Each structure stands twice: as C-alpha cells, then as structure tokens.
Amino acid sequence: MIPVTKAQVLDSLKKIGLKADDTVMVHTSLSSVGYVCGGAQTVIEALVETVGAGGTIMMPTQSWKNLDPETGVHWDVEKEYWDVIRENWPAYDPKITPTNTMGAVAEMFRSWPGALRSSHPARSVAAWGKNAVFLTENHDLSDIFGETSPLARLYKLDASVLLIGVDYDKNTSLHLADARANYPSKHNSVEHSAVLENGKRVWKAYETLFVDGEDFIQIGEAFEKQLPEAPHIENVRTVTLGNATLRLMKMRALVDFAVKWIEANRK
C-alpha cells in the first residue's frame, strides 16, 4: 500500500483543472483513494490551498438519520420502538450534529476553521471561503434542493463539481435537476425532523419534494457519453489519485442535461 501524500493530492487537483478562486462542490470517498497520509485533513488542506481565499468549497453534511423512522432510515429498530426515536432523537445543531455516511472528509470539513453549515436538520451542507455565507444561509426546511437551496445558489455561481472516488449516485447537484424537471411521478412527501424552536426541541413536520436519486448513475453515464457530440459543453475531466478516479465538471452543464434526461426518461 503506497501512501498518497498531500503533494500528490495537490498535483492531481492541478492536473484536473481546479484552480485559485474556483467555487466547487466536493464529494469524497477517502477509502477509495487508498492510504492517504494524513487522511481527511490532508485532502481538505489541499482543496483549501488550491482554491485559496478567493475560492469556495462546499460539501454535503447531511444528517438524514434525523428523519422519521417510517422513511426507513432507522431500519435497525423495530416498529414498536419508533415513537421512542420520535420523542428522543437530538435536535439538529449545526455545530455538533454528526454527518451520516457522508464520509470522513465531509465529517471533518463541517467543523473546519471558517466553515459554515446550513440549518437544514437532515440535508445540510457546509461551505468554506468567499461565498460560504451566501451558500449556507436560510436553508428552508421545505426546499431541500430547490430554487432557494444551497444547490441553486451554487448553480448561480457557475460552480464546478468534483467527485473523488465516488460515482454520480453521490453527486448531490443532480437533486437540483430533479427539483427543476417535470415528470409524471414527481411528488411531495411530509418529512419530520427534530429541530430547535425558541430553545426547545420540537419534532417538526414539513412538506418537501420526495428525494429520488435511483437513476443518478444512469444520468452520469449518459452525460459523459453525449459530450463528444456536444462540443459546447466542457468535457468531464478525469485524473487518477491513488486507487481513485477524480472527475471535475461544470455544475450548470450537468444540471441542464439532467433536467432534459429526467423529463425524457422518468415516468
């Protein structure tokens, strides 16, 4: 097992085209890279040094276990105990609530010096840098991934998306396409999360778009296939780091393509 160093991470980011002052949404699987000398800290330091003070980094920091057991997120608890969860799950606190399956990098990034975290109790993001306040403020309960969400703001900034060792099923930006697309089975659902209201824990109900990402890998494959026939769209750039493939793409190109794909393929 050959250690991956910070210098190698920096070199890979440079080769793939990430540069100073860029705004980028990052999804990372540290284990896919292999043995990174310094782990999550090394990756974050390399990202911060690459984009610099004029750039912005955003990552998903979702705590989706803070949802009703009826949604299936507490599959290891018998139904007879679901009310115990509803009555006792800790209220979301952006400073201390841990992420759920977002990876070691995102878990460290949420409390990185200077990073801010949005207020959504189950679908938060964290951001560091020039546009961190703009991206994380006022994350509405009922608009997880839609037009007032951090994703729509990221789109306005003409951001890039960086996948480190993960596939398109982890590409959160595609949820913005889901929110924008029109298709027959599109529907809302009522969610519940533990939140703080006036200093008191409340089990809060809120209606939002049903989160659907089962076809995201298919969308990613189709997106990459159409690039040679669409020269106006910047290619998905790739490099290898350790055992992982890195992909860098423009968010707007991906989301605009995905809206059309979803409308053509979802029933």
Backbone as a ProteinNet text record, in pm:
[ID]
protein_1_A
[PRIMARY]
MIPVTKAQVLDSLKKIGLKADDTVMVHTSLSSVGYVCGGAQTVIEALVETVGAGGTIMMPTQSWKNLDPETGVHWDVEKEYWDVIRENWPAYDPKITPTNTMGAVAEMFRSWPGALRSSHPARSVAAWGKNAVFLTENHDLSDIFGETSPLARLYKLDASVLLIGVDYDKNTSLHLADARANYPSKHNSVEHSAVLENGKRVWKAYETLFVDGEDFIQIGEAFEKQLPEAPHIENVRTVTLGNATLRLMKMRALVDFAVKWIEANRK
[TERTIARY]
84.5	0	88.3	88.1	173.1	98.7	154.6	85.7	67.7	-48.5	-75.7	-45.8	38	80.7	1.3	14.7	-51.1	-2.2	126.7	181.7	114.4	83.6	15.4	-129.6	-194.6	-331.9	-332.9	-241.5	-230.8	-203.4	-116	-82.4	-203.6	-279.9	-399.4	-504.2	-521.5	-617.5	-575.4	-446.5	-395.5	-416.5	-384.9	-399	-543.6	-636.6	-776.9	-838.1	-768.4	-813.5	-871.3	-869.4	-915.8	-809.6	-853.5	-756.5	-802.9	-716.6	-746.5	-874.7	-953.5	-1078	-1195.8	-1178.1	-1289.1	-1388.6	-1514.1	-1617.3	-1648.6	-1643.9	-1655.1	-1731.4	-1818.7	-1888.8	-1810.5	-1771.7	-1682.9	-1751.1	-1737.7	-1785	-1666.2	-1640.8	-1517.9	-1540.8	-1473.5	-1460.2	-1312.1	-1272	-1131.2	-1079.8	-1162.8	-1119.9	-1097.1	-1167.2	-1148.2	-1011.1	-957.6	-825.7	-717.6	-734.8	-634.1	-579.8	-452	-391.9	-345.6	-418.4	-381.5	-306.5	-184.5	-101.5	-159.2	-221.4	-287.6	-438.7	-489.8	-633.3	-712.2	-828.7	-920.6	-856.8	-774	-708.6	-624.3	-552.8	-468	-549.9	-662.1	-747.9	-805.1	-854.9	-914.1	-808.3	-692	-584.7	-548.2	-542.5	-508.8	-615.9	-742.7	-852.2	-847.1	-826.5	-821.5	-704.4	-589.9	-472.7	-490.8	-565.2	-584.8	-676.8	-791	-886.3	-852.4	-783.5	-740.2	-852.8	-816	-912.3	-1021.8	-995.7	-1096.4	-1187.8	-1163.8	-1246.5	-1344.2	-1423.9	-1524.5	-1533.9	-1540.2	-1559.2	-1689.4	-1771.7	-1894.8	-1898.9	-1950.2	-1966.6	-2101.3	-2158.1	-2281	-2248.2	-2326.2	-2305	-2437	-2505.4	-2639.6	-2640.4	-2742.6	-2766.5	-2905.6	-2919.1	-3051.7	-3110	-3032.8	-3091.8	-3193.5	-3186.7	-3283.4	-3407.3	-3464.8	-3590	-3677.9	-3803.9	-3896.4	-3860.1	-3868.8	-3838.9	-3922.8	-4039.8	-4126.9	-4062.5	-3965.5	-3897.3	-3795.6	-3765.4	-3671.9	-3530.6	-3503.1	-3365.9	-3322.1	-3416.7	-3383.2	-3425.1	-3372.5	-3411.4	-3371.7	-3278.6	-3230.1	-3311.9	-3420.7	-3505.6	-3645.9	-3698.4	-3832.3	-3938	-4045.9	-4150.3	-4209.1	-4214.4	-4274.6	-4196.6	-4071.5	-3988.9	-3973.5	-4043.8	-4029.5	-4067.6	-4168.4	-4207.9	-4098.3	-4016.7	-3904.2	-3806.8	-3782.7	-3694.4	-3754.8	-3883.9	-3950.8	-3946.2	-3948.1	-3951.5	-3812.6	-3709.5	-3578.3	-3463.1	-3484.5	-3373	-3328	-3196.7	-3148.9	-3184	-3219.2	-3246.7	-3119.4	-3136.7	-3022.4	-2950.2	-2818.6	-2733.2	-2620	-2611.7	-2510.7	-2367.3	-2345.2	-2209	-2167.6	-2264.5	-2225.3	-2288.7	-2401.4	-2468.1	-2377.9	-2349	-2260.2	-2328.1	-2246.9	-2299.7	-2334.6	-2415.7	-2447.6	-2401.2	-2304.5	-2249.9	-2205.9	-2158.9	-2106.4	-1955.7	-1893.7	-1751	-1668.6	-1543.7	-1455.5	-1419	-1408.2	-1369.3	-1480	-1603	-1715.5	-1736.6	-1716.8	-1734.6	-1634.1	-1509.8	-1410.6	-1437	-1479.9	-1498.6	-1606.9	-1710.6	-1822	-1776.4	-1664.7	-1614	-1477.2	-1442.5	-1314.8	-1314.7	-1202.5	-1197.6	-1245.8	-1346.7	-1402	-1518.8	-1545	-1656.6	-1789.7	-1892.9	-2028.5	-2116.7	-2220	-2309	-2452.4	-2527.2	-2665	-2754.7	-2875.9	-2964	-3059.8	-3053.4	-3149.7	-3115.6	-3211.6	-3181.6	-3143.1	-3176.4	-3145.7	-3059.7	-3063.4	-2998.3	-2905.3	-2827.3	-2741.7	-2621.8	-2560.2	-2431.5	-2340.7	-2209.8	-2112.8	-2031.2	-1988.8	-1910.6	-1801.9	-1692	-1577.9	-1535.2	-1499.5	-1444	-1530	-1503.1	-1561.7	-1714.2	-1776.6	-1922.7	-1992	-1923.8	-1979.3	-2110.2	-2117.1	-2240.2	-2354.8	-2330.5	-2432.8	-2487.6	-2401.2	-2442.8	-2518.6	-2487.6	-2542.4	-2656.8	-2679.5	-2782.1	-2923.2	-3016.1	-3159.2	-3190.6	-3144.7	-3174.6	-3312.8	-3412.5	-3552.7	-3584.2	-3660.5	-3699.7	-3766.3	-3854.1	-3934	-3873.5	-3755.6	-3688.4	-3545.8	-3538	-3409.8	-3308.9	-3353.4	-3262.3	-3312.2	-3413.4	-3477.3	-3422.5	-3509.3	-3465.3	-3416.4	-3445.9	-3390.4	-3280.8	-3244.2	-3150	-3004.6	-2910.8	-2768.1	-2730.7	-2797.7	-2764.8	-2797.4	-2911.7	-2948.9	-2852.4	-2806.9	-2709.8	-2575.3	-2539.4	-2416.8	-2423.5	-2539.2	-2562.7	-2544.3	-2597	-2583.7	-2437.6	-2355.5	-2213.5	-2131.8	-2197.4	-2129.1	-2017.9	-2052.9	-1956.4	-1920.4	-1815.7	-1776.7	-1816.4	-1817.4	-1842.3	-1721.1	-1667.4	-1552.8	-1591.8	-1578.3	-1603.9	-1470.4	-1441.3	-1316.1	-1348.7	-1333.7	-1355.3	-1499.6	-1593.8	-1735.7	-1800.8	-1917.6	-1990.7	-2100.3	-2179.4	-2281.8	-2396.3	-2408.6	-2512.7	-2484.3	-2360.9	-2324.8	-2321.1	-2358.4	-2349.9	-2475.1	-2469.4	-2584.9	-2645.1	-2564	-2612.7	-2727.4	-2732.7	-2839.6	-2976.6	-2979.3	-3107.9	-3170	-3086.9	-3141	-3212	-3155.7	-3221.4	-3353.8	-3356.3	-3479.8	-3585.7	-3544.1	-3638	-3689.8	-3607.8	-3647.4	-3724.2	-3704.6	-3766.8	-3915.1	-3989.5	-4130.4	-4145.8	-4204.3	-4227.1	-4346.6	-4416.8	-4544.5	-4540	-4435.7	-4433.2	-4378.4	-4346.1	-4292.4	-4396	-4353.8	-4450	-4377.8	-4453.9	-4402	-4425.2	-4354.8	-4376.1	-4365.4	-4423.2	-4413.6	-4303.2	-4203.7	-4092.6	-4106.2	-4031	-4026.2	-3881.2	-3841.9	-3707.1	-3711.5	-3613.8	-3601.1	-3524.7	-3587.9	-3526.3	-3542.4	-3467.1	-3480.8	-3565.5	-3668.4	-3751.3	-3762	-3708.4	-3706	-3640	-3533.5	-3456.7	-3517	-3630.2	-3697.8	-3696.1	-3669.4	-3671.5	-3813.9	-3830.6	-3962.2	-3947.4	-4039.5	-4045	-4129.4	-4061.3	-4121.8	-4162.5	-4284.8	-4332.5	-4314.1	-4271.5	-4256.5	-4273.3	-4337.2	-4359.1	-4247.8	-4196.6	-4089.3	-4092.9	-4016.4	-4009.9	-3953	-4016.6	-3967.2	-3829.2	-3732.8	-3594.4	-3578	-3538.4	-3523.8	-3389	-3304	-3173.6	-3133.9	-3231.3	-3200.2	-3140.3	-3165.5	-3115.2	-2996.5	-2934.3	-2826.8	-2704.6	-2673.1	-2559.9	-2590	-2713.1	-2753.2	-2741.4	-2781.7	-2771.9	-2626.1	-2539.5	-2397.6	-2337.4	-2373.4	-2322.4	-2369.1	-2495.1	-2549.5	-2483.9	-2459.4	-2395.4	-2256.4	-2180.4	-2044.8	-2044.8	-2142	-2150	-2180.6	-2262.3	-2306.1	-2204.2	-2100.6	-2005.1	-1935.1	-1890.2	-1822.9	-1912.4	-2043.9	-2137.2	-2185.8	-2137	-2180.1	-2057.2	-1981.2	-1855.3	-1870.8	-1994.9	-2015.4	-2014.5	-2021.7	-2018.9	-1877.1	-1825.7	-1690	-1684.7	-1584.4	-1568.4	-1552.2	-1593.1	-1565	-1417.2	-1343.2	-1200.1	-1176.1	-1080.7	-1051	-900.8	-864.2	-727.4	-737.1	-625.7	-620.2	-540.3	-591.3	-522.3	-527.5	-412.4	-411.8	-492.7	-592.9	-679.8	-807.1	-821.3	-947.7	-938.9	-1054.3	-1067.4	-1131.2	-1072.3	-1129.3	-1199.5	-1318.4	-1393.2	-1426	-1399.4	-1434.8	-1522.4	-1635.1	-1730.4	-1794.8	-1854.6	-1929.2	-2070.4	-2112.4	-2241.9	-2356.2	-2349.9	-2459.4	-2480.4	-2371.7	-2382.4	-2447.1	-2405.3	-2461	-2609.3	-2645.2	-2784.5	-2875.5	-2833.6	-2916.6	-2940	-2836.1	-2850.8	-2944.6	-2926.3	-3004.5	-3153.2	-3188	-3328.9	-3393.9	-3326.8	-3379.8	-3386.3	-3283	-3280.4	-3395	-3415	-3521	-3657.9	-3679.8	-3809.9	-3833.3	-3727.3	-3741.1	-3751.5	-3702.7	-3690	-3768.8	-3801.1	-3878.8	-4026.8	-4095.4	-4240	-4319.1
-119.1	0	124.5	197.9	315.2	438	508.1	626.4	735	799.3	916	1039.2	1126	1243.8	1367.5	1470.9	1597.2	1654.3	1639.9	1689.3	1621.4	1493.1	1419.9	1466.2	1493.9	1544.9	1680.6	1767.6	1899.4	1887.6	1796.2	1776.3	1727	1636.5	1584.3	1693.3	1776.9	1887.1	1985.8	2010.3	2099.1	2038.1	1909.8	1842.4	1839.3	1824.6	1813.5	1949.6	2056.9	2190.5	2275.3	2228.4	2311	2415.9	2540.1	2649.1	2753.9	2851.3	2959	3031.1	3067.1	3143.5	3061.4	2931.2	2846.6	2823.3	2804.1	2756.6	2612.6	2521.5	2379.1	2302.9	2213.5	2119.3	1988.7	1938	1822.1	1704	1587.7	1461.1	1366	1305.4	1228.7	1095.9	991.6	865.3	844.6	870.2	860	717.5	619.3	479.5	437.6	500.3	467	511	617.3	666	569.7	512.8	425	485.7	463.4	518.1	661.1	757.1	897.5	938.5	982.2	1021.7	1149.7	1134.5	1248.2	1244.1	1150.5	1128.6	1248.9	1268	1374.1	1511.7	1532.6	1662.3	1697.8	1601.5	1624.4	1666.5	1598.5	1630.1	1770.6	1805.2	1938.6	2047	2026.2	2125.1	2147.6	2040.1	2052.2	2129.4	2104	2176.5	2325	2355	2494	2567.2	2503.9	2567.5	2588.3	2499.9	2510.7	2626.2	2639.7	2745.8	2878.2	2873.1	2994.8	3075.2	3189.9	3273.8	3327.9	3337.6	3387.8	3280.7	3157.3	3046	2999.7	2900.1	2846.1	2695.8	2624.4	2478.9	2448.1	2362.9	2318.6	2166	2108.6	1963.9	1930.9	1815.3	1772.5	1725.5	1769.9	1727.7	1675.9	1597.7	1552.9	1465.4	1486.3	1405	1342.2	1259.3	1207.8	1107.3	1069	986.4	1067.3	1200.3	1288	1301.9	1187.6	1177.4	1073.4	1072.6	979.4	834.5	744.9	603.5	542.4	600	548	556.6	646.7	661.2	551	471.5	361.2	388.6	508.8	543.4	477.3	425.8	354.3	207.6	144.5	7.6	-94	-55.9	-149	-143.5	-65.5	-53.6	-105.6	-192	-247.2	-136.5	-154.6	-54	-15.6	-110.4	-82.5	23.7	52.1	150	282	295.6	416.4	543.1	533.9	652.2	696.5	601.4	636.8	726.6	694.2	776.1	913.7	916.9	1045.2	1135.3	1077.4	1156	1191.5	1120.7	1137.4	1172.1	1167.3	1199	1343	1367.1	1502.8	1603.9	1724.2	1831.6	1866.5	1900.4	1936.3	2059.2	2048.5	2160.7	2163.5	2266.6	2268.8	2257.3	2290.7	2286.3	2146.7	2063.4	1934.7	1812.2	1827.4	1710.5	1643.3	1514.4	1446.2	1420.4	1398.7	1360	1211.7	1169.2	1026.7	980.2	891.2	829.3	931.2	1046.8	1146	1129.2	1044.5	1019.7	1099	1055.2	1115.3	1259.3	1290.4	1425.6	1525.3	1492.6	1581.4	1594.2	1485.3	1489.4	1585	1584.1	1678.6	1820.6	1831.3	1962.2	2044	1980.3	2054.2	2140.6	2101.8	2181.2	2240.8	2247.9	2307.2	2456.6	2510.9	2654.2	2741.2	2824	2912.3	2854.3	2725	2663.1	2697.7	2714.4	2738.3	2623.4	2595.4	2483.8	2533	2484.9	2530.4	2470.6	2523.9	2493.5	2377.4	2313.2	2204.7	2086	2033.2	1930.8	1795	1769.1	1638.6	1647.8	1761	1772.3	1893.6	1915	2032.9	2021.9	2137.3	2145.2	2231.7	2218.6	2306.7	2373.1	2495.4	2568.9	2649.8	2663.4	2742.3	2836.6	2960.5	3050.7	3171.1	3232.3	3361.2	3361.3	3256.5	3253.7	3165.2	3136.5	3043.4	3092.4	3220.3	3274.3	3265.8	3309.1	3307	3166.1	3065.9	2928.9	2863.4	2899.1	2824.9	2894.9	3024.1	3094.6	3056	3057	3039.6	2915.4	2801.1	2674.4	2627.6	2655.8	2633.6	2485.8	2456.5	2318.5	2249.9	2322.9	2262.9	2277.1	2334.1	2346	2292.4	2160.3	2094.8	2120.6	2094.9	2100.4	2191.3	2272.9	2351.3	2491.1	2581.9	2712.7	2810.1	2784.9	2870.7	2798.8	2681.2	2596.2	2632.6	2578.9	2597.4	2550.5	2449	2399	2501	2567.3	2668.7	2787.3	2819.9	2929.1	2889.6	2763.5	2712.8	2720.6	2688.3	2697.1	2841.4	2938	3079.5	3122.6	3060.7	3095.4	3026.7	2949.1	2875.3	2787.6	2711.6	2628.7	2502	2438.1	2307	2201.3	2076.3	1962.5	1870.2	1830.9	1741.7	1613.1	1501.5	1369.5	1301.1	1266.6	1199	1057.5	962	822.6	782.5	863.8	830	842.8	779.8	783.5	889.9	897.6	1002	982.6	866	848.2	932.5	981.2	1070.2	1216.5	1243.1	1378	1456.8	1526.5	1596.8	1698.5	1755.4	1856.7	1806.3	1675.3	1619.2	1634.6	1655.8	1678.4	1811.8	1907.7	2033.5	2008	1921.4	1884.4	1815.4	1729.5	1661.9	1764.5	1867.4	1971.2	2053.2	2072.5	2155.6	2080	1951.2	1872.4	1848.6	1830	1791.5	1650	1561.9	1423.7	1368.6	1269.8	1225.5	1180.8	1110.4	1054.6	1151.1	1272.1	1370.4	1402.9	1402.6	1429.3	1476.4	1534.2	1578.4	1472.1	1485.9	1399.1	1483.2	1434.9	1503.4	1437.3	1516.3	1467.1	1518.2	1455.3	1500.3	1498.8	1601	1607.3	1676.3	1645.1	1712	1842.6	1953.9	2086.2	2164.7	2272.5	2363.4	2482.6	2511.6	2629.7	2703.5	2825.3	2905	2829.4	2757.1	2685.5	2553.7	2513.9	2390.6	2290.4	2162.8	2058	2032.2	2027.9	2004.5	1899	1805	1706.4	1770	1826.7	1917	1845	1871.2	1818.8	1925.8	1884.9	1978.4	1903.4	1969.9	1909.2	1951.3	1855.6	1884.9	1785.6	1813.5	1723.8	1590	1482.7	1348.6	1331	1290.2	1278.2	1148.6	1162.2	1046.3	1054.1	955.5	956	821.2	732	596.4	588.3	689	684.1	777.9	825.4	923.1	865.6	739	678.3	670.8	637	635.3	774.3	875.4	1012.8	1049.1	1013.9	1043.6	975.2	849.9	777.9	844.5	883.7	949.7	1085.9	1157.3	1289.3	1278.5	1180.7	1166.4	1115.8	1034.8	983.2	1093.6	1190.3	1291.9	1402.9	1405.7	1515	1525.3	1414	1427.4	1487.9	1468.7	1523	1662.4	1713.1	1844.9	1927.1	1973.6	2043	2172.5	2224	2346.7	2318.8	2191.3	2152.5	2108.5	2166.8	2131.8	1985.4	1915.1	1774	1751.7	1633.6	1591.2	1553.9	1623.2	1595.8	1486.6	1400	1291.4	1278.4	1242	1204.1	1092.6	1025.3	919.4	966.5	937.3	965.5	838.9	777.2	650.1	548	490.2	391.8	453.2	584.7	650.1	732	746.1	837.6	966	1078.8	1210.6	1260.8	1319	1379.3	1524	1614.1	1755	1797.9	1861.5	1903	2034.5	2103.4	2224.4	2186.4	2243.6	2210.4	2246	2362.9	2405.5	2308	2264.5	2170.5	2040.9	1991.5	1866.8	1881.5	1986.1	2004.7	2026.8	2109.4	2136.5	2008.6	1927.4	1799.3	1707	1700.3	1608.1	1642.2	1770.2	1809.4	1748.2	1760.8	1705.5	1552.9	1491	1345.5	1294.5	1356.9	1314.2	1328	1440.4	1461.3	1362.2	1314.9	1219.7	1075.1	1045.1	906	864.4	957.1	918.6	915.1	821.6	808.1	859.2
0	0	0	-109.3	-122.1	-70.4	26.6	79.8	-25.5	-21.8	-105.9	-21.9	-72.2	3.8	-37.7	43.3	13.3	-118.7	-147	-273.2	-392	-377.8	-485.4	-500.9	-389	-396.5	-465.9	-427.6	-490	-640.1	-676.9	-818.3	-896.4	-838.3	-906.1	-924.6	-824.1	-834.5	-943	-952.9	-1056.7	-1195.1	-1209.4	-1338.6	-1386.5	-1292.5	-1332.5	-1365.1	-1325.3	-1364.1	-1254.1	-1129.2	-1018	-989.7	-966.7	-953.8	-853.6	-831.6	-737.2	-775.3	-674	-686.3	-738.5	-761.9	-807.5	-693.8	-732.1	-640.3	-677.8	-581.6	-614.1	-506.9	-552	-464.9	-468.5	-352.3	-344.8	-277.5	-341.7	-284.3	-280.2	-165.6	-148.7	-78.1	-128.5	-57.3	-30.4	91.7	127.8	110.9	145.9	135.8	-8.6	-102.9	-243.7	-293.6	-234.3	-275.5	-230.5	-111.6	-53.6	73.4	100	221.9	194.8	248.6	234.8	360.5	342.9	456.8	518.6	633	697.3	681.8	602.7	590.7	543.7	603.6	563.2	573.7	674.6	692.3	569.8	517.8	400.1	279.8	256.8	142.1	154.7	272.1	291.3	276.9	336	323	176.8	99.8	-41.9	-118	-86.5	-151	-116.5	12	57.8	-6.5	-11.5	-72.5	-222.1	-285.6	-430.1	-466.7	-401.1	-438.2	-371.1	-257.7	-190.9	-127.9	-73.2	-1.6	-91.3	-221.5	-314.5	-368	-328.5	-374.8	-268.1	-302.3	-209.8	-227	-116.7	-117	-44.7	-104.6	-39.5	-39.7	66.5	77.2	139.9	105.5	173.2	314.4	411.5	550.7	608.1	528.4	565.1	690.7	769.9	889.4	874.8	769.6	732.4	830.8	932.8	1038.7	1118.7	1105.3	1171.8	1083.5	1050.8	976.1	1043.7	1010.4	1073.3	1040.9	1138.5	1114.4	1001.6	977.3	872.4	734	716.9	587.5	563.8	666.6	650.5	696.6	747.5	784.4	915.5	991.2	1114.7	1100.9	996.5	962.4	1069.8	1158	1259.8	1389.2	1388.7	1507.5	1475.8	1559.9	1539.5	1545.2	1468.5	1458.1	1594.3	1685.2	1815.6	1894.7	1853	1923.8	1846.7	1736.4	1655.5	1732.1	1816.4	1894	1989.6	2035.1	2121.8	2046.8	1919.9	1836.6	1815.7	1781.5	1758	1880.4	1997	2120.3	2172.2	2124.9	2187.4	2093.5	1961.8	1872.9	1897.6	1913.2	1944.5	1835.4	1877	1782.4	1705.6	1580.2	1495.4	1548.5	1555.7	1592.3	1490.8	1406.6	1300.5	1350.6	1477	1530.4	1576	1617	1675.4	1609.9	1540.8	1482.6	1379.5	1395.7	1301.6	1168.2	1065.4	935	937.3	842	826.2	688.2	684.7	562.9	457.2	500	406.8	386.1	466.8	453.5	553.2	570.5	669.8	635.5	506.8	466.8	501.2	463.3	494.4	645	717.8	863.1	927.4	878.4	931.3	881.7	755.8	693.6	762.8	816.8	878	994.7	1059.4	1171.7	1141.2	1012.3	972.1	1006.6	1052	1084.8	968.8	996.1	894.8	817.4	833.4	761.2	827.3	745.1	792.5	748	825.6	794.3	789.4	691.1	675.8	783.4	792.5	905.3	882.6	764.9	743.2	832	909	1009	951.9	825.5	766.7	641.6	569.2	438.2	430.8	532.9	537.3	444.1	418.8	350.9	436.4	414.3	478	368.5	393.8	294.3	362.9	292.1	339.4	227.8	262.3	163.5	134.2	22.1	-15.5	-13.7	-65.4	-78.7	24.4	133.6	232.7	293.1	326.6	386.1	286.7	163.6	59.1	37.3	41.2	12.4	127.1	248.9	363	436.3	412	490	444.5	538.8	510.7	428	475.1	406.6	451.2	368.8	405	425.7	530.3	560	442	372.9	266.9	128.4	120	-10	3.9	14.5	41.9	-69.4	-193.9	-308.2	-420.4	-393.8	-499.3	-517.9	-562.7	-611.9	-505	-378	-272.4	-194.9	-237.7	-165.5	-196	-117.4	-147.7	-288.1	-339.2	-473	-580.9	-569.9	-668.6	-661.3	-543.3	-528.9	-588.9	-570.5	-630.5	-782.7	-837	-982.2	-1030.5	-953.5	-989.6	-995.4	-911.9	-905.7	-1014.9	-1100.2	-1207.1	-1149.9	-1048.4	-976.7	-1054.2	-1007.4	-1057.8	-955.9	-1000.9	-912.8	-922.1	-807.4	-802.2	-731.2	-801.5	-744.3	-721	-597.9	-563.6	-518	-609.2	-574.7	-555.4	-604.2	-594.4	-731.5	-746.6	-872.8	-866	-971.3	-980.4	-881	-821	-719.6	-595.4	-583	-471.9	-515.5	-640.1	-695.3	-659.1	-546.6	-491.4	-587.9	-675	-768.6	-854.9	-877	-958.9	-893.6	-763.8	-696.7	-739.5	-778.2	-830.3	-962.8	-1045.2	-1170.7	-1143	-1042.3	-1002.2	-962.9	-889	-845.5	-962.9	-1065.7	-1179.5	-1287.2	-1296.3	-1403.7	-1376.8	-1483.8	-1475.4	-1528.4	-1447.5	-1489.2	-1410.6	-1466	-1409.5	-1263	-1222.3	-1086.9	-981.5	-1021.3	-926.8	-819.7	-693.1	-586.2	-460.1	-371.5	-242.7	-136.5	-26.4	88.4	214.7	321.6	450.2	531.2	568.8	648.9	791.9	881.8	1021.3	1067.8	1141.3	1197.8	1333.1	1416.4	1545.9	1525.8	1563.6	1548	1678.1	1686.6	1799.9	1759.6	1837.6	1817.2	1949.4	1951	2074.1	2188.9	2154.7	2255.3	2299.1	2238.5	2276.6	2162.3	2195.6	2094.7	2048.1	1912.9	1853.2	1743.8	1739.4	1630	1519	1420.2	1323.9	1195.6	1150.7	1021.9	915	796.4	685	553.4	458.4	327	232	156	61.8	-53.9	-158	-272	-228.6	-271.9	-242.9	-306.5	-226.6	-274.3	-352.8	-479.6	-567.8	-638.4	-617.6	-683.9	-740.1	-759.3	-801.9	-941.9	-1026.5	-1163.7	-1186.7	-1080.2	-1096	-1168.7	-1146.5	-1217.7	-1367.3	-1401.9	-1543	-1604.6	-1530	-1579.2	-1603	-1508.7	-1523.7	-1645.2	-1667	-1784	-1912.9	-1917.4	-2036.9	-2057.7	-1948.2	-1955.9	-2017.9	-1973.9	-2026.2	-2170.4	-2207.2	-2344.5	-2444.7	-2405.7	-2501.9	-2523.2	-2441.5	-2451	-2586.6	-2648.8	-2778.7	-2887.4	-2874	-2972.4	-2934.1	-2822	-2774.7	-2736.5	-2836.1	-2807.9	-2728.6	-2721.7	-2643.9	-2494.2	-2457.6	-2317	-2280.4	-2175.5	-2132.6	-2091.3	-2136.8	-2103.7	-1953.9	-1911.3	-1774.9	-1770.7	-1688.1	-1678.3	-1574.6	-1600.3	-1507.2	-1484.6	-1363.1	-1328.9	-1225.2	-1203.3	-1103.5	-982.7	-865.1	-740	-656	-631.9	-561.8	-639.8	-575.8	-641.5	-696.5	-684.8	-718.5	-846.7	-910.7	-1022.9	-973.5	-1014.6	-984.9	-1109.6	-1092.2	-1202.5	-1168.1	-1263.9	-1245.5	-1362.2	-1330.8	-1434.3	-1394.6	-1489.9	-1460.7	-1416.1	-1306	-1249.2	-1343.1	-1406.2	-1492.8	-1609.1	-1670.7	-1782.6	-1737.2	-1620.8	-1568.2	-1535.8	-1462.6	-1420.2	-1540.8	-1635.4	-1752.9	-1833.4	-1848.5	-1918.3	-1841	-1708.8	-1626.3	-1626.6	-1631.6	-1639	-1762.6	-1877.3	-2001.8	-1995.7	-1937.7	-1929.2	-1841.7	-1727.1	-1635.6	-1700.8	-1768.8	-1832.9	-1945.9	-2007.6	-2118.1	-2071.7	-1951	-1909.7	-1787.4	-1699	-1582.6	-1614.2	-1557.3	-1580.6	-1461
[MASK]
+++++++++++++++++++++++++++++++++++++++++++++++++++++++++++++++++++++++++++++++++++++++++++++++++++++++++++++++++++++++++++++++++++++++++++++++++++++++++++++++++++++++++++++++++++++++++++++++++++++++++++++++++++++++++++++++++++++++++++++++++++++++++++++++++++++++++++

